[in-house]
Amino acid sequence: MERYTIQQRVKVIQTYYENGRSNQNAYRALRDFFGQFDRPNVRTIAKIVEKFEQTGSVEDVRTPVHARTARTAENIAAVRDSVAEEPSTSTRRRAQQLHLSRSSLMNIMHKDLHLHAYKVQLAQELKPLDHSKRREWAEWWQEMATVDDQFSKKIIFSDEAHFHLSGFVNKQNCRIWANENPRVIVEKPMHPQRVTVWCGLWAGGIIGPYFFQTEAGQAVTVNGVRYREMITNFLWPELEDMDVNDMWFQQDGATCHTANETMALLRNKFNGRVISRNGDVNWPPRSCDLTPLDFFLWGYLKEKVYVDKPATIQELKDEIIRHINGIEPPLCLRVIENLDHRMEVCRRGRGAHLADILFHT
């Protein structure tokens, strides 16, 4: 009936009562007003009259839009209790347990409870003495920064990482939907090909990459001799255009890093400014969350390097080089500024893991 205006419906009612309350007579009488083909039929006239007699109006009654009832106080309380009891339950499983749709559950968690999903952070287990060493390191860092507000920008952090050619396949989260089992098998070699990369990171940019490899391009284990060759043949030439007179060099406590010959080599360039186990300032063990290459660079690179699925070792190296060259100095400066905040959190937490620190690229 919505095709007829209010004025037309009023005319139908008038004609109905003027013609002895007969739908058929009204239908005939409305021909001159509507025309032969546009007038309402007998059934429509009956509906218009019925609505008028029941409601006293010829207007359409709008059906009210009912508010969704999933986000009730009762459901919100149930979700709150469920999350408090089992915070790691998946949203799909939780929705089934609470007899809610997944979308309603998500709305309650986001809009009513203001909850967010956080990933579990993997970190090396700290030993009893590590807490005090980490706290001492953070306090020393802040003391140095008090004397020189540019101190954090004068440290070259260094580390190595492995990049496997096969990347990573999580078979628990990999599913193929089909009518029949496609029998897909991902073959991985017993000893997968990989490259071992060294990089340095400071507020001014990235130094590297350097690949530990044979002349044939095959990856080799990093030992003291090869590490010193990297320092002499690669790092020193890279630093020729830098003023390193007040720069510091940091490395972790790997044996190949801390051999006596290696430490002597580093002290020739960074006299009294080597941060390392057995160095001028001790580096706290198991502190990946305080190392820019661990908490930023390696994860950043691995997210990008494997996007195009490199098929050969050379392609893998090319991807690593390409993405490292794409890192601009302002991003490295932001990483170092984030590190300043990490030191404060580490000090306040008495050397514990940094549970609430995030770095967004």
C-alpha positions as CSV (number, residue, x, y, z in Angstrom):
1,M,0.0,0.0,0.0
2,E,3.0,2.3,0.2
3,R,2.6,3.2,-3.4
4,Y,-0.5,5.3,-2.6
5,T,-0.1,8.7,-1.0
6,I,-1.9,9.8,2.2
7,Q,-4.2,12.0,0.0
8,Q,-5.1,9.0,-2.2
9,R,-5.8,6.8,0.7
10,V,-8.1,9.5,2.2
11,K,-10.0,9.5,-1.2
12,V,-10.4,5.7,-1.0
13,I,-11.9,6.0,2.5
14,Q,-14.3,8.8,1.4
15,T,-15.4,6.9,-1.6
16,Y,-15.9,3.7,0.4
17,Y,-18.3,5.4,2.8
18,E,-20.1,7.4,0.1
19,N,-20.8,4.2,-1.8
20,G,-22.6,2.2,0.9
21,R,-19.4,0.8,2.5
22,S,-19.0,-1.5,-0.5
23,N,-15.5,-2.3,-1.7
24,Q,-16.8,-3.3,-5.1
25,N,-18.8,0.0,-5.5
26,A,-15.8,2.0,-4.3
27,Y,-13.6,0.3,-6.8
28,R,-15.9,1.3,-9.6
29,A,-16.3,4.9,-8.3
30,L,-12.5,5.4,-8.1
31,R,-12.0,5.0,-11.8
32,D,-12.4,8.7,-12.6
33,F,-10.0,9.7,-9.8
34,F,-7.2,7.2,-10.4
35,G,-7.8,6.1,-14.0
36,Q,-8.7,2.6,-15.1
37,F,-5.3,1.0,-14.5
38,D,-3.8,2.9,-11.5
39,R,-6.7,2.5,-9.1
40,P,-6.4,0.1,-6.1
41,N,-8.1,-3.2,-6.5
42,V,-10.9,-4.4,-4.3
43,R,-8.5,-6.3,-2.0
44,T,-6.3,-3.2,-1.5
45,I,-9.4,-1.0,-0.8
46,A,-10.4,-3.5,1.9
47,K,-7.0,-3.3,3.6
48,I,-7.0,0.5,3.6
49,V,-10.4,0.6,5.1
50,E,-9.5,-2.1,7.7
51,K,-6.4,-0.2,8.8
52,F,-8.4,3.0,9.1
53,E,-11.1,1.4,11.2
54,Q,-8.5,-0.3,13.5
55,T,-6.1,2.6,13.9
56,G,-8.0,5.7,12.9
57,S,-5.3,6.6,10.5
58,V,-4.4,5.8,6.9
59,E,-0.6,6.1,7.5
60,D,1.6,3.1,7.5
61,V,2.5,1.9,10.9
62,R,6.3,1.7,11.1
63,T,7.6,-1.5,12.6
64,P,9.9,-0.4,15.4
65,V,13.5,-1.6,15.0
66,H,14.3,-3.5,18.2
67,A,17.7,-3.0,19.7
68,R,19.9,-6.1,19.8
69,T,19.8,-7.7,23.1
70,A,23.1,-9.6,23.0
71,R,25.0,-6.8,24.8
72,T,22.9,-7.0,28.0
73,A,24.2,-6.3,31.4
74,E,23.9,-10.1,32.1
75,N,26.0,-11.1,29.1
76,I,28.6,-8.4,29.7
77,A,29.0,-9.7,33.3
78,A,29.3,-13.3,32.0
79,V,32.0,-12.3,29.5
80,R,33.9,-10.4,32.1
81,D,33.9,-13.4,34.5
82,S,34.8,-15.7,31.7
83,V,37.8,-13.6,30.6
84,A,39.0,-13.2,34.2
85,E,38.8,-17.0,34.8
86,E,40.4,-18.1,31.4
87,P,42.0,-15.1,29.6
88,S,43.7,-17.3,26.9
89,T,40.5,-19.0,25.6
90,S,39.9,-18.3,21.9
91,T,37.0,-16.1,21.0
92,R,35.3,-18.9,19.1
93,R,35.5,-21.3,22.0
94,R,34.4,-18.6,24.5
95,A,31.4,-17.7,22.3
96,Q,30.3,-21.3,22.3
97,Q,30.6,-21.6,26.0
98,L,28.5,-18.4,26.6
99,H,26.0,-19.2,23.9
100,L,26.7,-16.0,22.0
101,S,27.6,-15.3,18.4
102,R,31.2,-14.5,17.9
103,S,30.4,-11.0,16.6
104,S,28.4,-10.2,19.7
105,L,31.2,-11.5,22.0
106,M,33.7,-9.4,20.1
107,N,31.5,-6.3,20.5
108,I,31.2,-6.9,24.2
109,M,34.9,-7.4,24.7
110,H,35.9,-4.4,22.6
111,K,33.1,-1.8,23.2
112,D,31.9,-2.7,26.7
113,L,34.9,-4.2,28.4
114,H,37.6,-2.4,26.4
115,L,39.7,-5.5,26.1
116,H,42.5,-6.0,23.6
117,A,44.3,-9.1,22.3
118,Y,47.9,-9.4,23.3
119,K,50.5,-11.8,21.9
120,V,52.5,-13.9,24.3
121,Q,56.1,-12.7,24.3
122,L,58.9,-15.3,24.2
123,A,61.9,-14.4,26.3
124,Q,64.9,-16.3,27.7
125,E,64.4,-17.5,31.3
126,L,66.2,-15.3,33.7
127,K,68.4,-16.9,36.4
128,P,68.4,-15.6,40.0
129,L,71.5,-13.4,39.5
130,D,70.3,-12.0,36.2
131,H,67.8,-9.6,37.7
132,S,70.5,-7.7,39.7
133,K,72.8,-7.5,36.6
134,R,70.0,-6.2,34.4
135,R,69.1,-3.6,37.0
136,E,72.7,-2.5,37.4
137,W,73.1,-2.2,33.6
138,A,69.9,0.0,33.4
139,E,71.1,2.2,36.2
140,W,74.5,2.6,34.6
141,W,72.8,3.5,31.3
142,Q,70.8,6.2,33.0
143,E,73.8,7.6,34.8
144,M,75.7,7.9,31.5
145,A,72.6,9.5,29.9
146,T,72.5,12.0,32.7
147,V,76.1,13.1,32.0
148,D,75.7,13.0,28.2
149,D,72.1,13.4,26.8
150,Q,73.5,12.0,23.5
151,F,74.9,8.9,25.1
152,S,72.3,6.4,23.7
153,K,73.1,7.6,20.2
154,K,76.8,6.7,20.6
155,I,76.5,3.0,21.0
156,I,76.8,0.5,18.1
157,F,74.8,-2.7,19.0
158,S,75.8,-5.9,17.2
159,D,74.5,-9.4,16.8
160,E,74.2,-12.4,14.4
161,A,71.1,-14.2,13.3
162,H,70.3,-17.2,11.2
163,F,67.9,-17.0,8.2
164,H,66.7,-20.4,6.9
165,L,65.9,-20.8,3.3
166,S,62.9,-23.0,4.0
167,G,61.4,-20.2,6.2
168,F,58.8,-21.6,8.7
169,V,55.6,-23.6,8.3
170,N,53.3,-23.9,11.2
171,K,51.4,-27.1,10.3
172,Q,49.0,-26.6,13.3
173,N,47.6,-23.5,11.7
174,C,47.8,-24.6,8.1
175,R,44.6,-26.1,6.7
176,I,43.5,-26.9,3.1
177,W,39.7,-27.1,2.5
178,A,38.8,-29.7,-0.2
179,N,36.4,-32.5,-0.9
180,E,39.3,-35.0,-0.7
181,N,42.6,-35.0,1.1
182,P,45.1,-33.3,-1.3
183,R,48.0,-35.1,0.4
184,V,50.1,-32.0,0.4
185,I,53.5,-32.6,2.0
186,V,56.0,-29.9,2.7
187,E,59.5,-31.4,2.3
188,K,62.2,-29.9,4.6
189,P,65.8,-31.0,4.4
190,M,67.4,-32.7,7.4
191,H,69.9,-29.8,7.5
192,P,68.1,-26.9,6.0
193,Q,70.2,-24.3,4.1
194,R,70.6,-21.0,5.8
195,V,72.6,-17.9,6.0
196,T,74.2,-16.4,9.1
197,V,74.1,-12.6,9.1
198,W,75.9,-10.0,11.3
199,C,74.7,-6.5,11.6
200,G,75.4,-3.4,13.7
201,L,72.7,-0.9,14.7
202,W,73.1,2.6,16.0
203,A,71.1,5.8,16.0
204,G,72.6,6.7,12.6
205,G,71.5,3.5,10.7
206,I,72.5,-0.1,10.0
207,I,76.0,-1.4,9.5
208,G,75.9,-4.4,7.3
209,P,74.8,-7.0,6.5
210,Y,77.9,-9.3,6.7
211,F,77.4,-12.9,5.8
212,F,79.5,-15.6,7.5
213,Q,80.3,-17.9,4.6
214,T,82.9,-19.7,2.6
215,E,84.2,-18.5,-0.7
216,A,81.6,-20.7,-2.3
217,G,78.9,-18.8,-0.4
218,Q,78.0,-21.6,2.0
219,A,77.2,-20.6,5.6
220,V,79.7,-21.4,8.3
221,T,79.6,-21.4,12.0
222,V,80.8,-18.3,13.7
223,N,84.0,-18.9,15.7
224,G,86.6,-16.6,17.1
225,V,88.8,-16.5,14.0
226,R,85.9,-15.8,11.6
227,Y,84.5,-13.2,14.0
228,R,87.8,-11.3,14.1
229,E,88.1,-11.6,10.3
230,M,84.7,-9.9,10.1
231,I,85.8,-7.1,12.4
232,T,89.1,-6.5,10.6
233,N,88.0,-7.0,7.0
234,F,84.4,-5.6,7.2
235,L,83.7,-3.6,10.3
236,W,86.8,-1.4,10.5
237,P,86.4,-0.3,6.8
238,E,82.7,0.5,7.5
239,L,83.8,2.7,10.4
240,E,86.4,4.7,8.5
241,D,84.1,7.6,7.7
242,M,82.7,7.7,11.3
243,D,84.1,9.5,14.3
244,V,84.3,6.7,16.8
245,N,86.5,8.5,19.4
246,D,83.6,8.6,21.8
247,M,81.5,5.7,20.4
248,W,80.8,2.5,22.3
249,F,80.6,-1.0,20.9
250,Q,78.2,-3.6,22.3
251,Q,78.1,-7.4,21.8
252,D,76.6,-10.3,23.7
253,G,78.5,-12.9,25.7
254,A,79.0,-15.6,23.0
255,T,82.4,-17.3,23.3
256,C,83.5,-16.2,19.9
257,H,82.9,-12.6,20.9
258,T,84.7,-12.7,24.2
259,A,88.0,-14.5,23.4
260,N,91.0,-12.6,24.6
261,E,92.2,-11.9,21.1
262,T,88.8,-10.6,20.1
263,M,88.5,-8.3,23.1
264,A,92.0,-6.9,22.5
265,L,91.1,-6.2,18.9
266,L,88.0,-4.3,19.9
267,R,89.8,-2.3,22.6
268,N,92.3,-1.0,20.0
269,K,89.4,0.8,18.4
270,F,87.0,1.3,21.3
271,N,89.5,1.9,24.2
272,G,87.6,1.6,27.4
273,R,84.2,1.6,25.6
274,V,83.4,-2.1,25.0
275,I,80.2,-3.4,26.4
276,S,80.4,-7.2,26.6
277,R,81.0,-10.1,28.9
278,N,84.6,-9.5,30.0
279,G,84.4,-6.0,28.5
280,D,84.8,-2.6,30.0
281,V,81.2,-2.7,31.0
282,N,79.5,-6.0,31.5
283,W,76.5,-6.8,29.3
284,P,73.7,-8.5,31.3
285,P,73.1,-12.1,30.0
286,R,69.8,-13.3,28.6
287,S,68.7,-9.7,27.8
288,C,67.2,-9.9,24.3
289,D,64.6,-7.4,25.3
290,L,67.3,-4.8,25.8
291,T,69.1,-5.5,22.5
292,P,67.7,-3.5,19.4
293,L,68.7,-6.2,17.0
294,D,66.7,-8.8,19.0
295,F,63.6,-6.8,19.9
296,F,63.5,-5.0,16.5
297,L,65.8,-5.8,13.6
298,W,65.7,-9.6,13.2
299,G,61.9,-9.8,13.6
300,Y,61.4,-6.9,11.3
301,L,63.5,-8.4,8.6
302,K,62.1,-11.9,8.8
303,E,58.6,-10.5,8.4
304,K,59.6,-9.0,5.1
305,V,62.3,-11.3,3.7
306,Y,60.0,-14.3,3.4
307,V,57.0,-12.5,1.8
308,D,58.2,-13.4,-1.7
309,K,59.4,-16.9,-0.7
310,P,63.0,-16.8,-1.8
311,A,63.9,-20.1,-3.5
312,T,67.7,-20.0,-3.4
313,I,70.3,-18.9,-1.0
314,Q,71.3,-16.0,-3.3
315,E,67.7,-14.8,-3.4
316,L,67.5,-15.0,0.4
317,K,70.7,-12.9,0.6
318,D,69.4,-10.4,-1.9
319,E,66.1,-10.0,0.1
320,I,68.0,-9.5,3.3
321,I,70.3,-6.8,1.7
322,R,67.3,-5.1,0.0
323,H,65.3,-4.8,3.2
324,I,68.3,-3.7,5.3
325,N,69.1,-1.0,2.7
326,G,65.5,0.1,3.0
327,I,65.8,0.9,6.7
328,E,66.2,4.7,7.0
329,P,68.2,6.3,9.9
330,P,65.0,8.0,11.4
331,L,63.7,4.5,12.1
332,C,66.9,3.5,13.8
333,L,66.7,6.6,15.9
334,R,63.2,5.7,17.0
335,V,64.5,2.3,18.0
336,I,67.2,3.8,20.2
337,E,64.7,6.2,21.8
338,N,62.5,3.2,22.6
339,L,65.5,1.6,24.2
340,D,65.8,4.6,26.6
341,H,62.3,3.8,27.8
342,R,63.1,0.2,28.1
343,M,66.0,1.0,30.5
344,E,63.7,3.0,32.7
345,V,61.1,0.1,32.8
346,C,63.9,-2.4,33.5
347,R,65.2,-0.3,36.4
348,R,61.7,0.2,37.9
349,G,61.0,-3.5,37.5
350,R,64.2,-4.4,39.4
351,G,65.6,-6.2,36.4
352,A,62.6,-8.3,35.5
353,H,61.4,-9.0,31.9
354,L,59.8,-6.0,30.1
355,A,56.2,-7.2,30.0
356,D,54.4,-4.0,28.7
357,I,56.9,-2.6,26.2
358,L,55.9,-2.4,22.5
359,F,57.7,-1.0,19.5
360,H,55.7,0.0,16.5
361,T,57.4,0.5,13.2
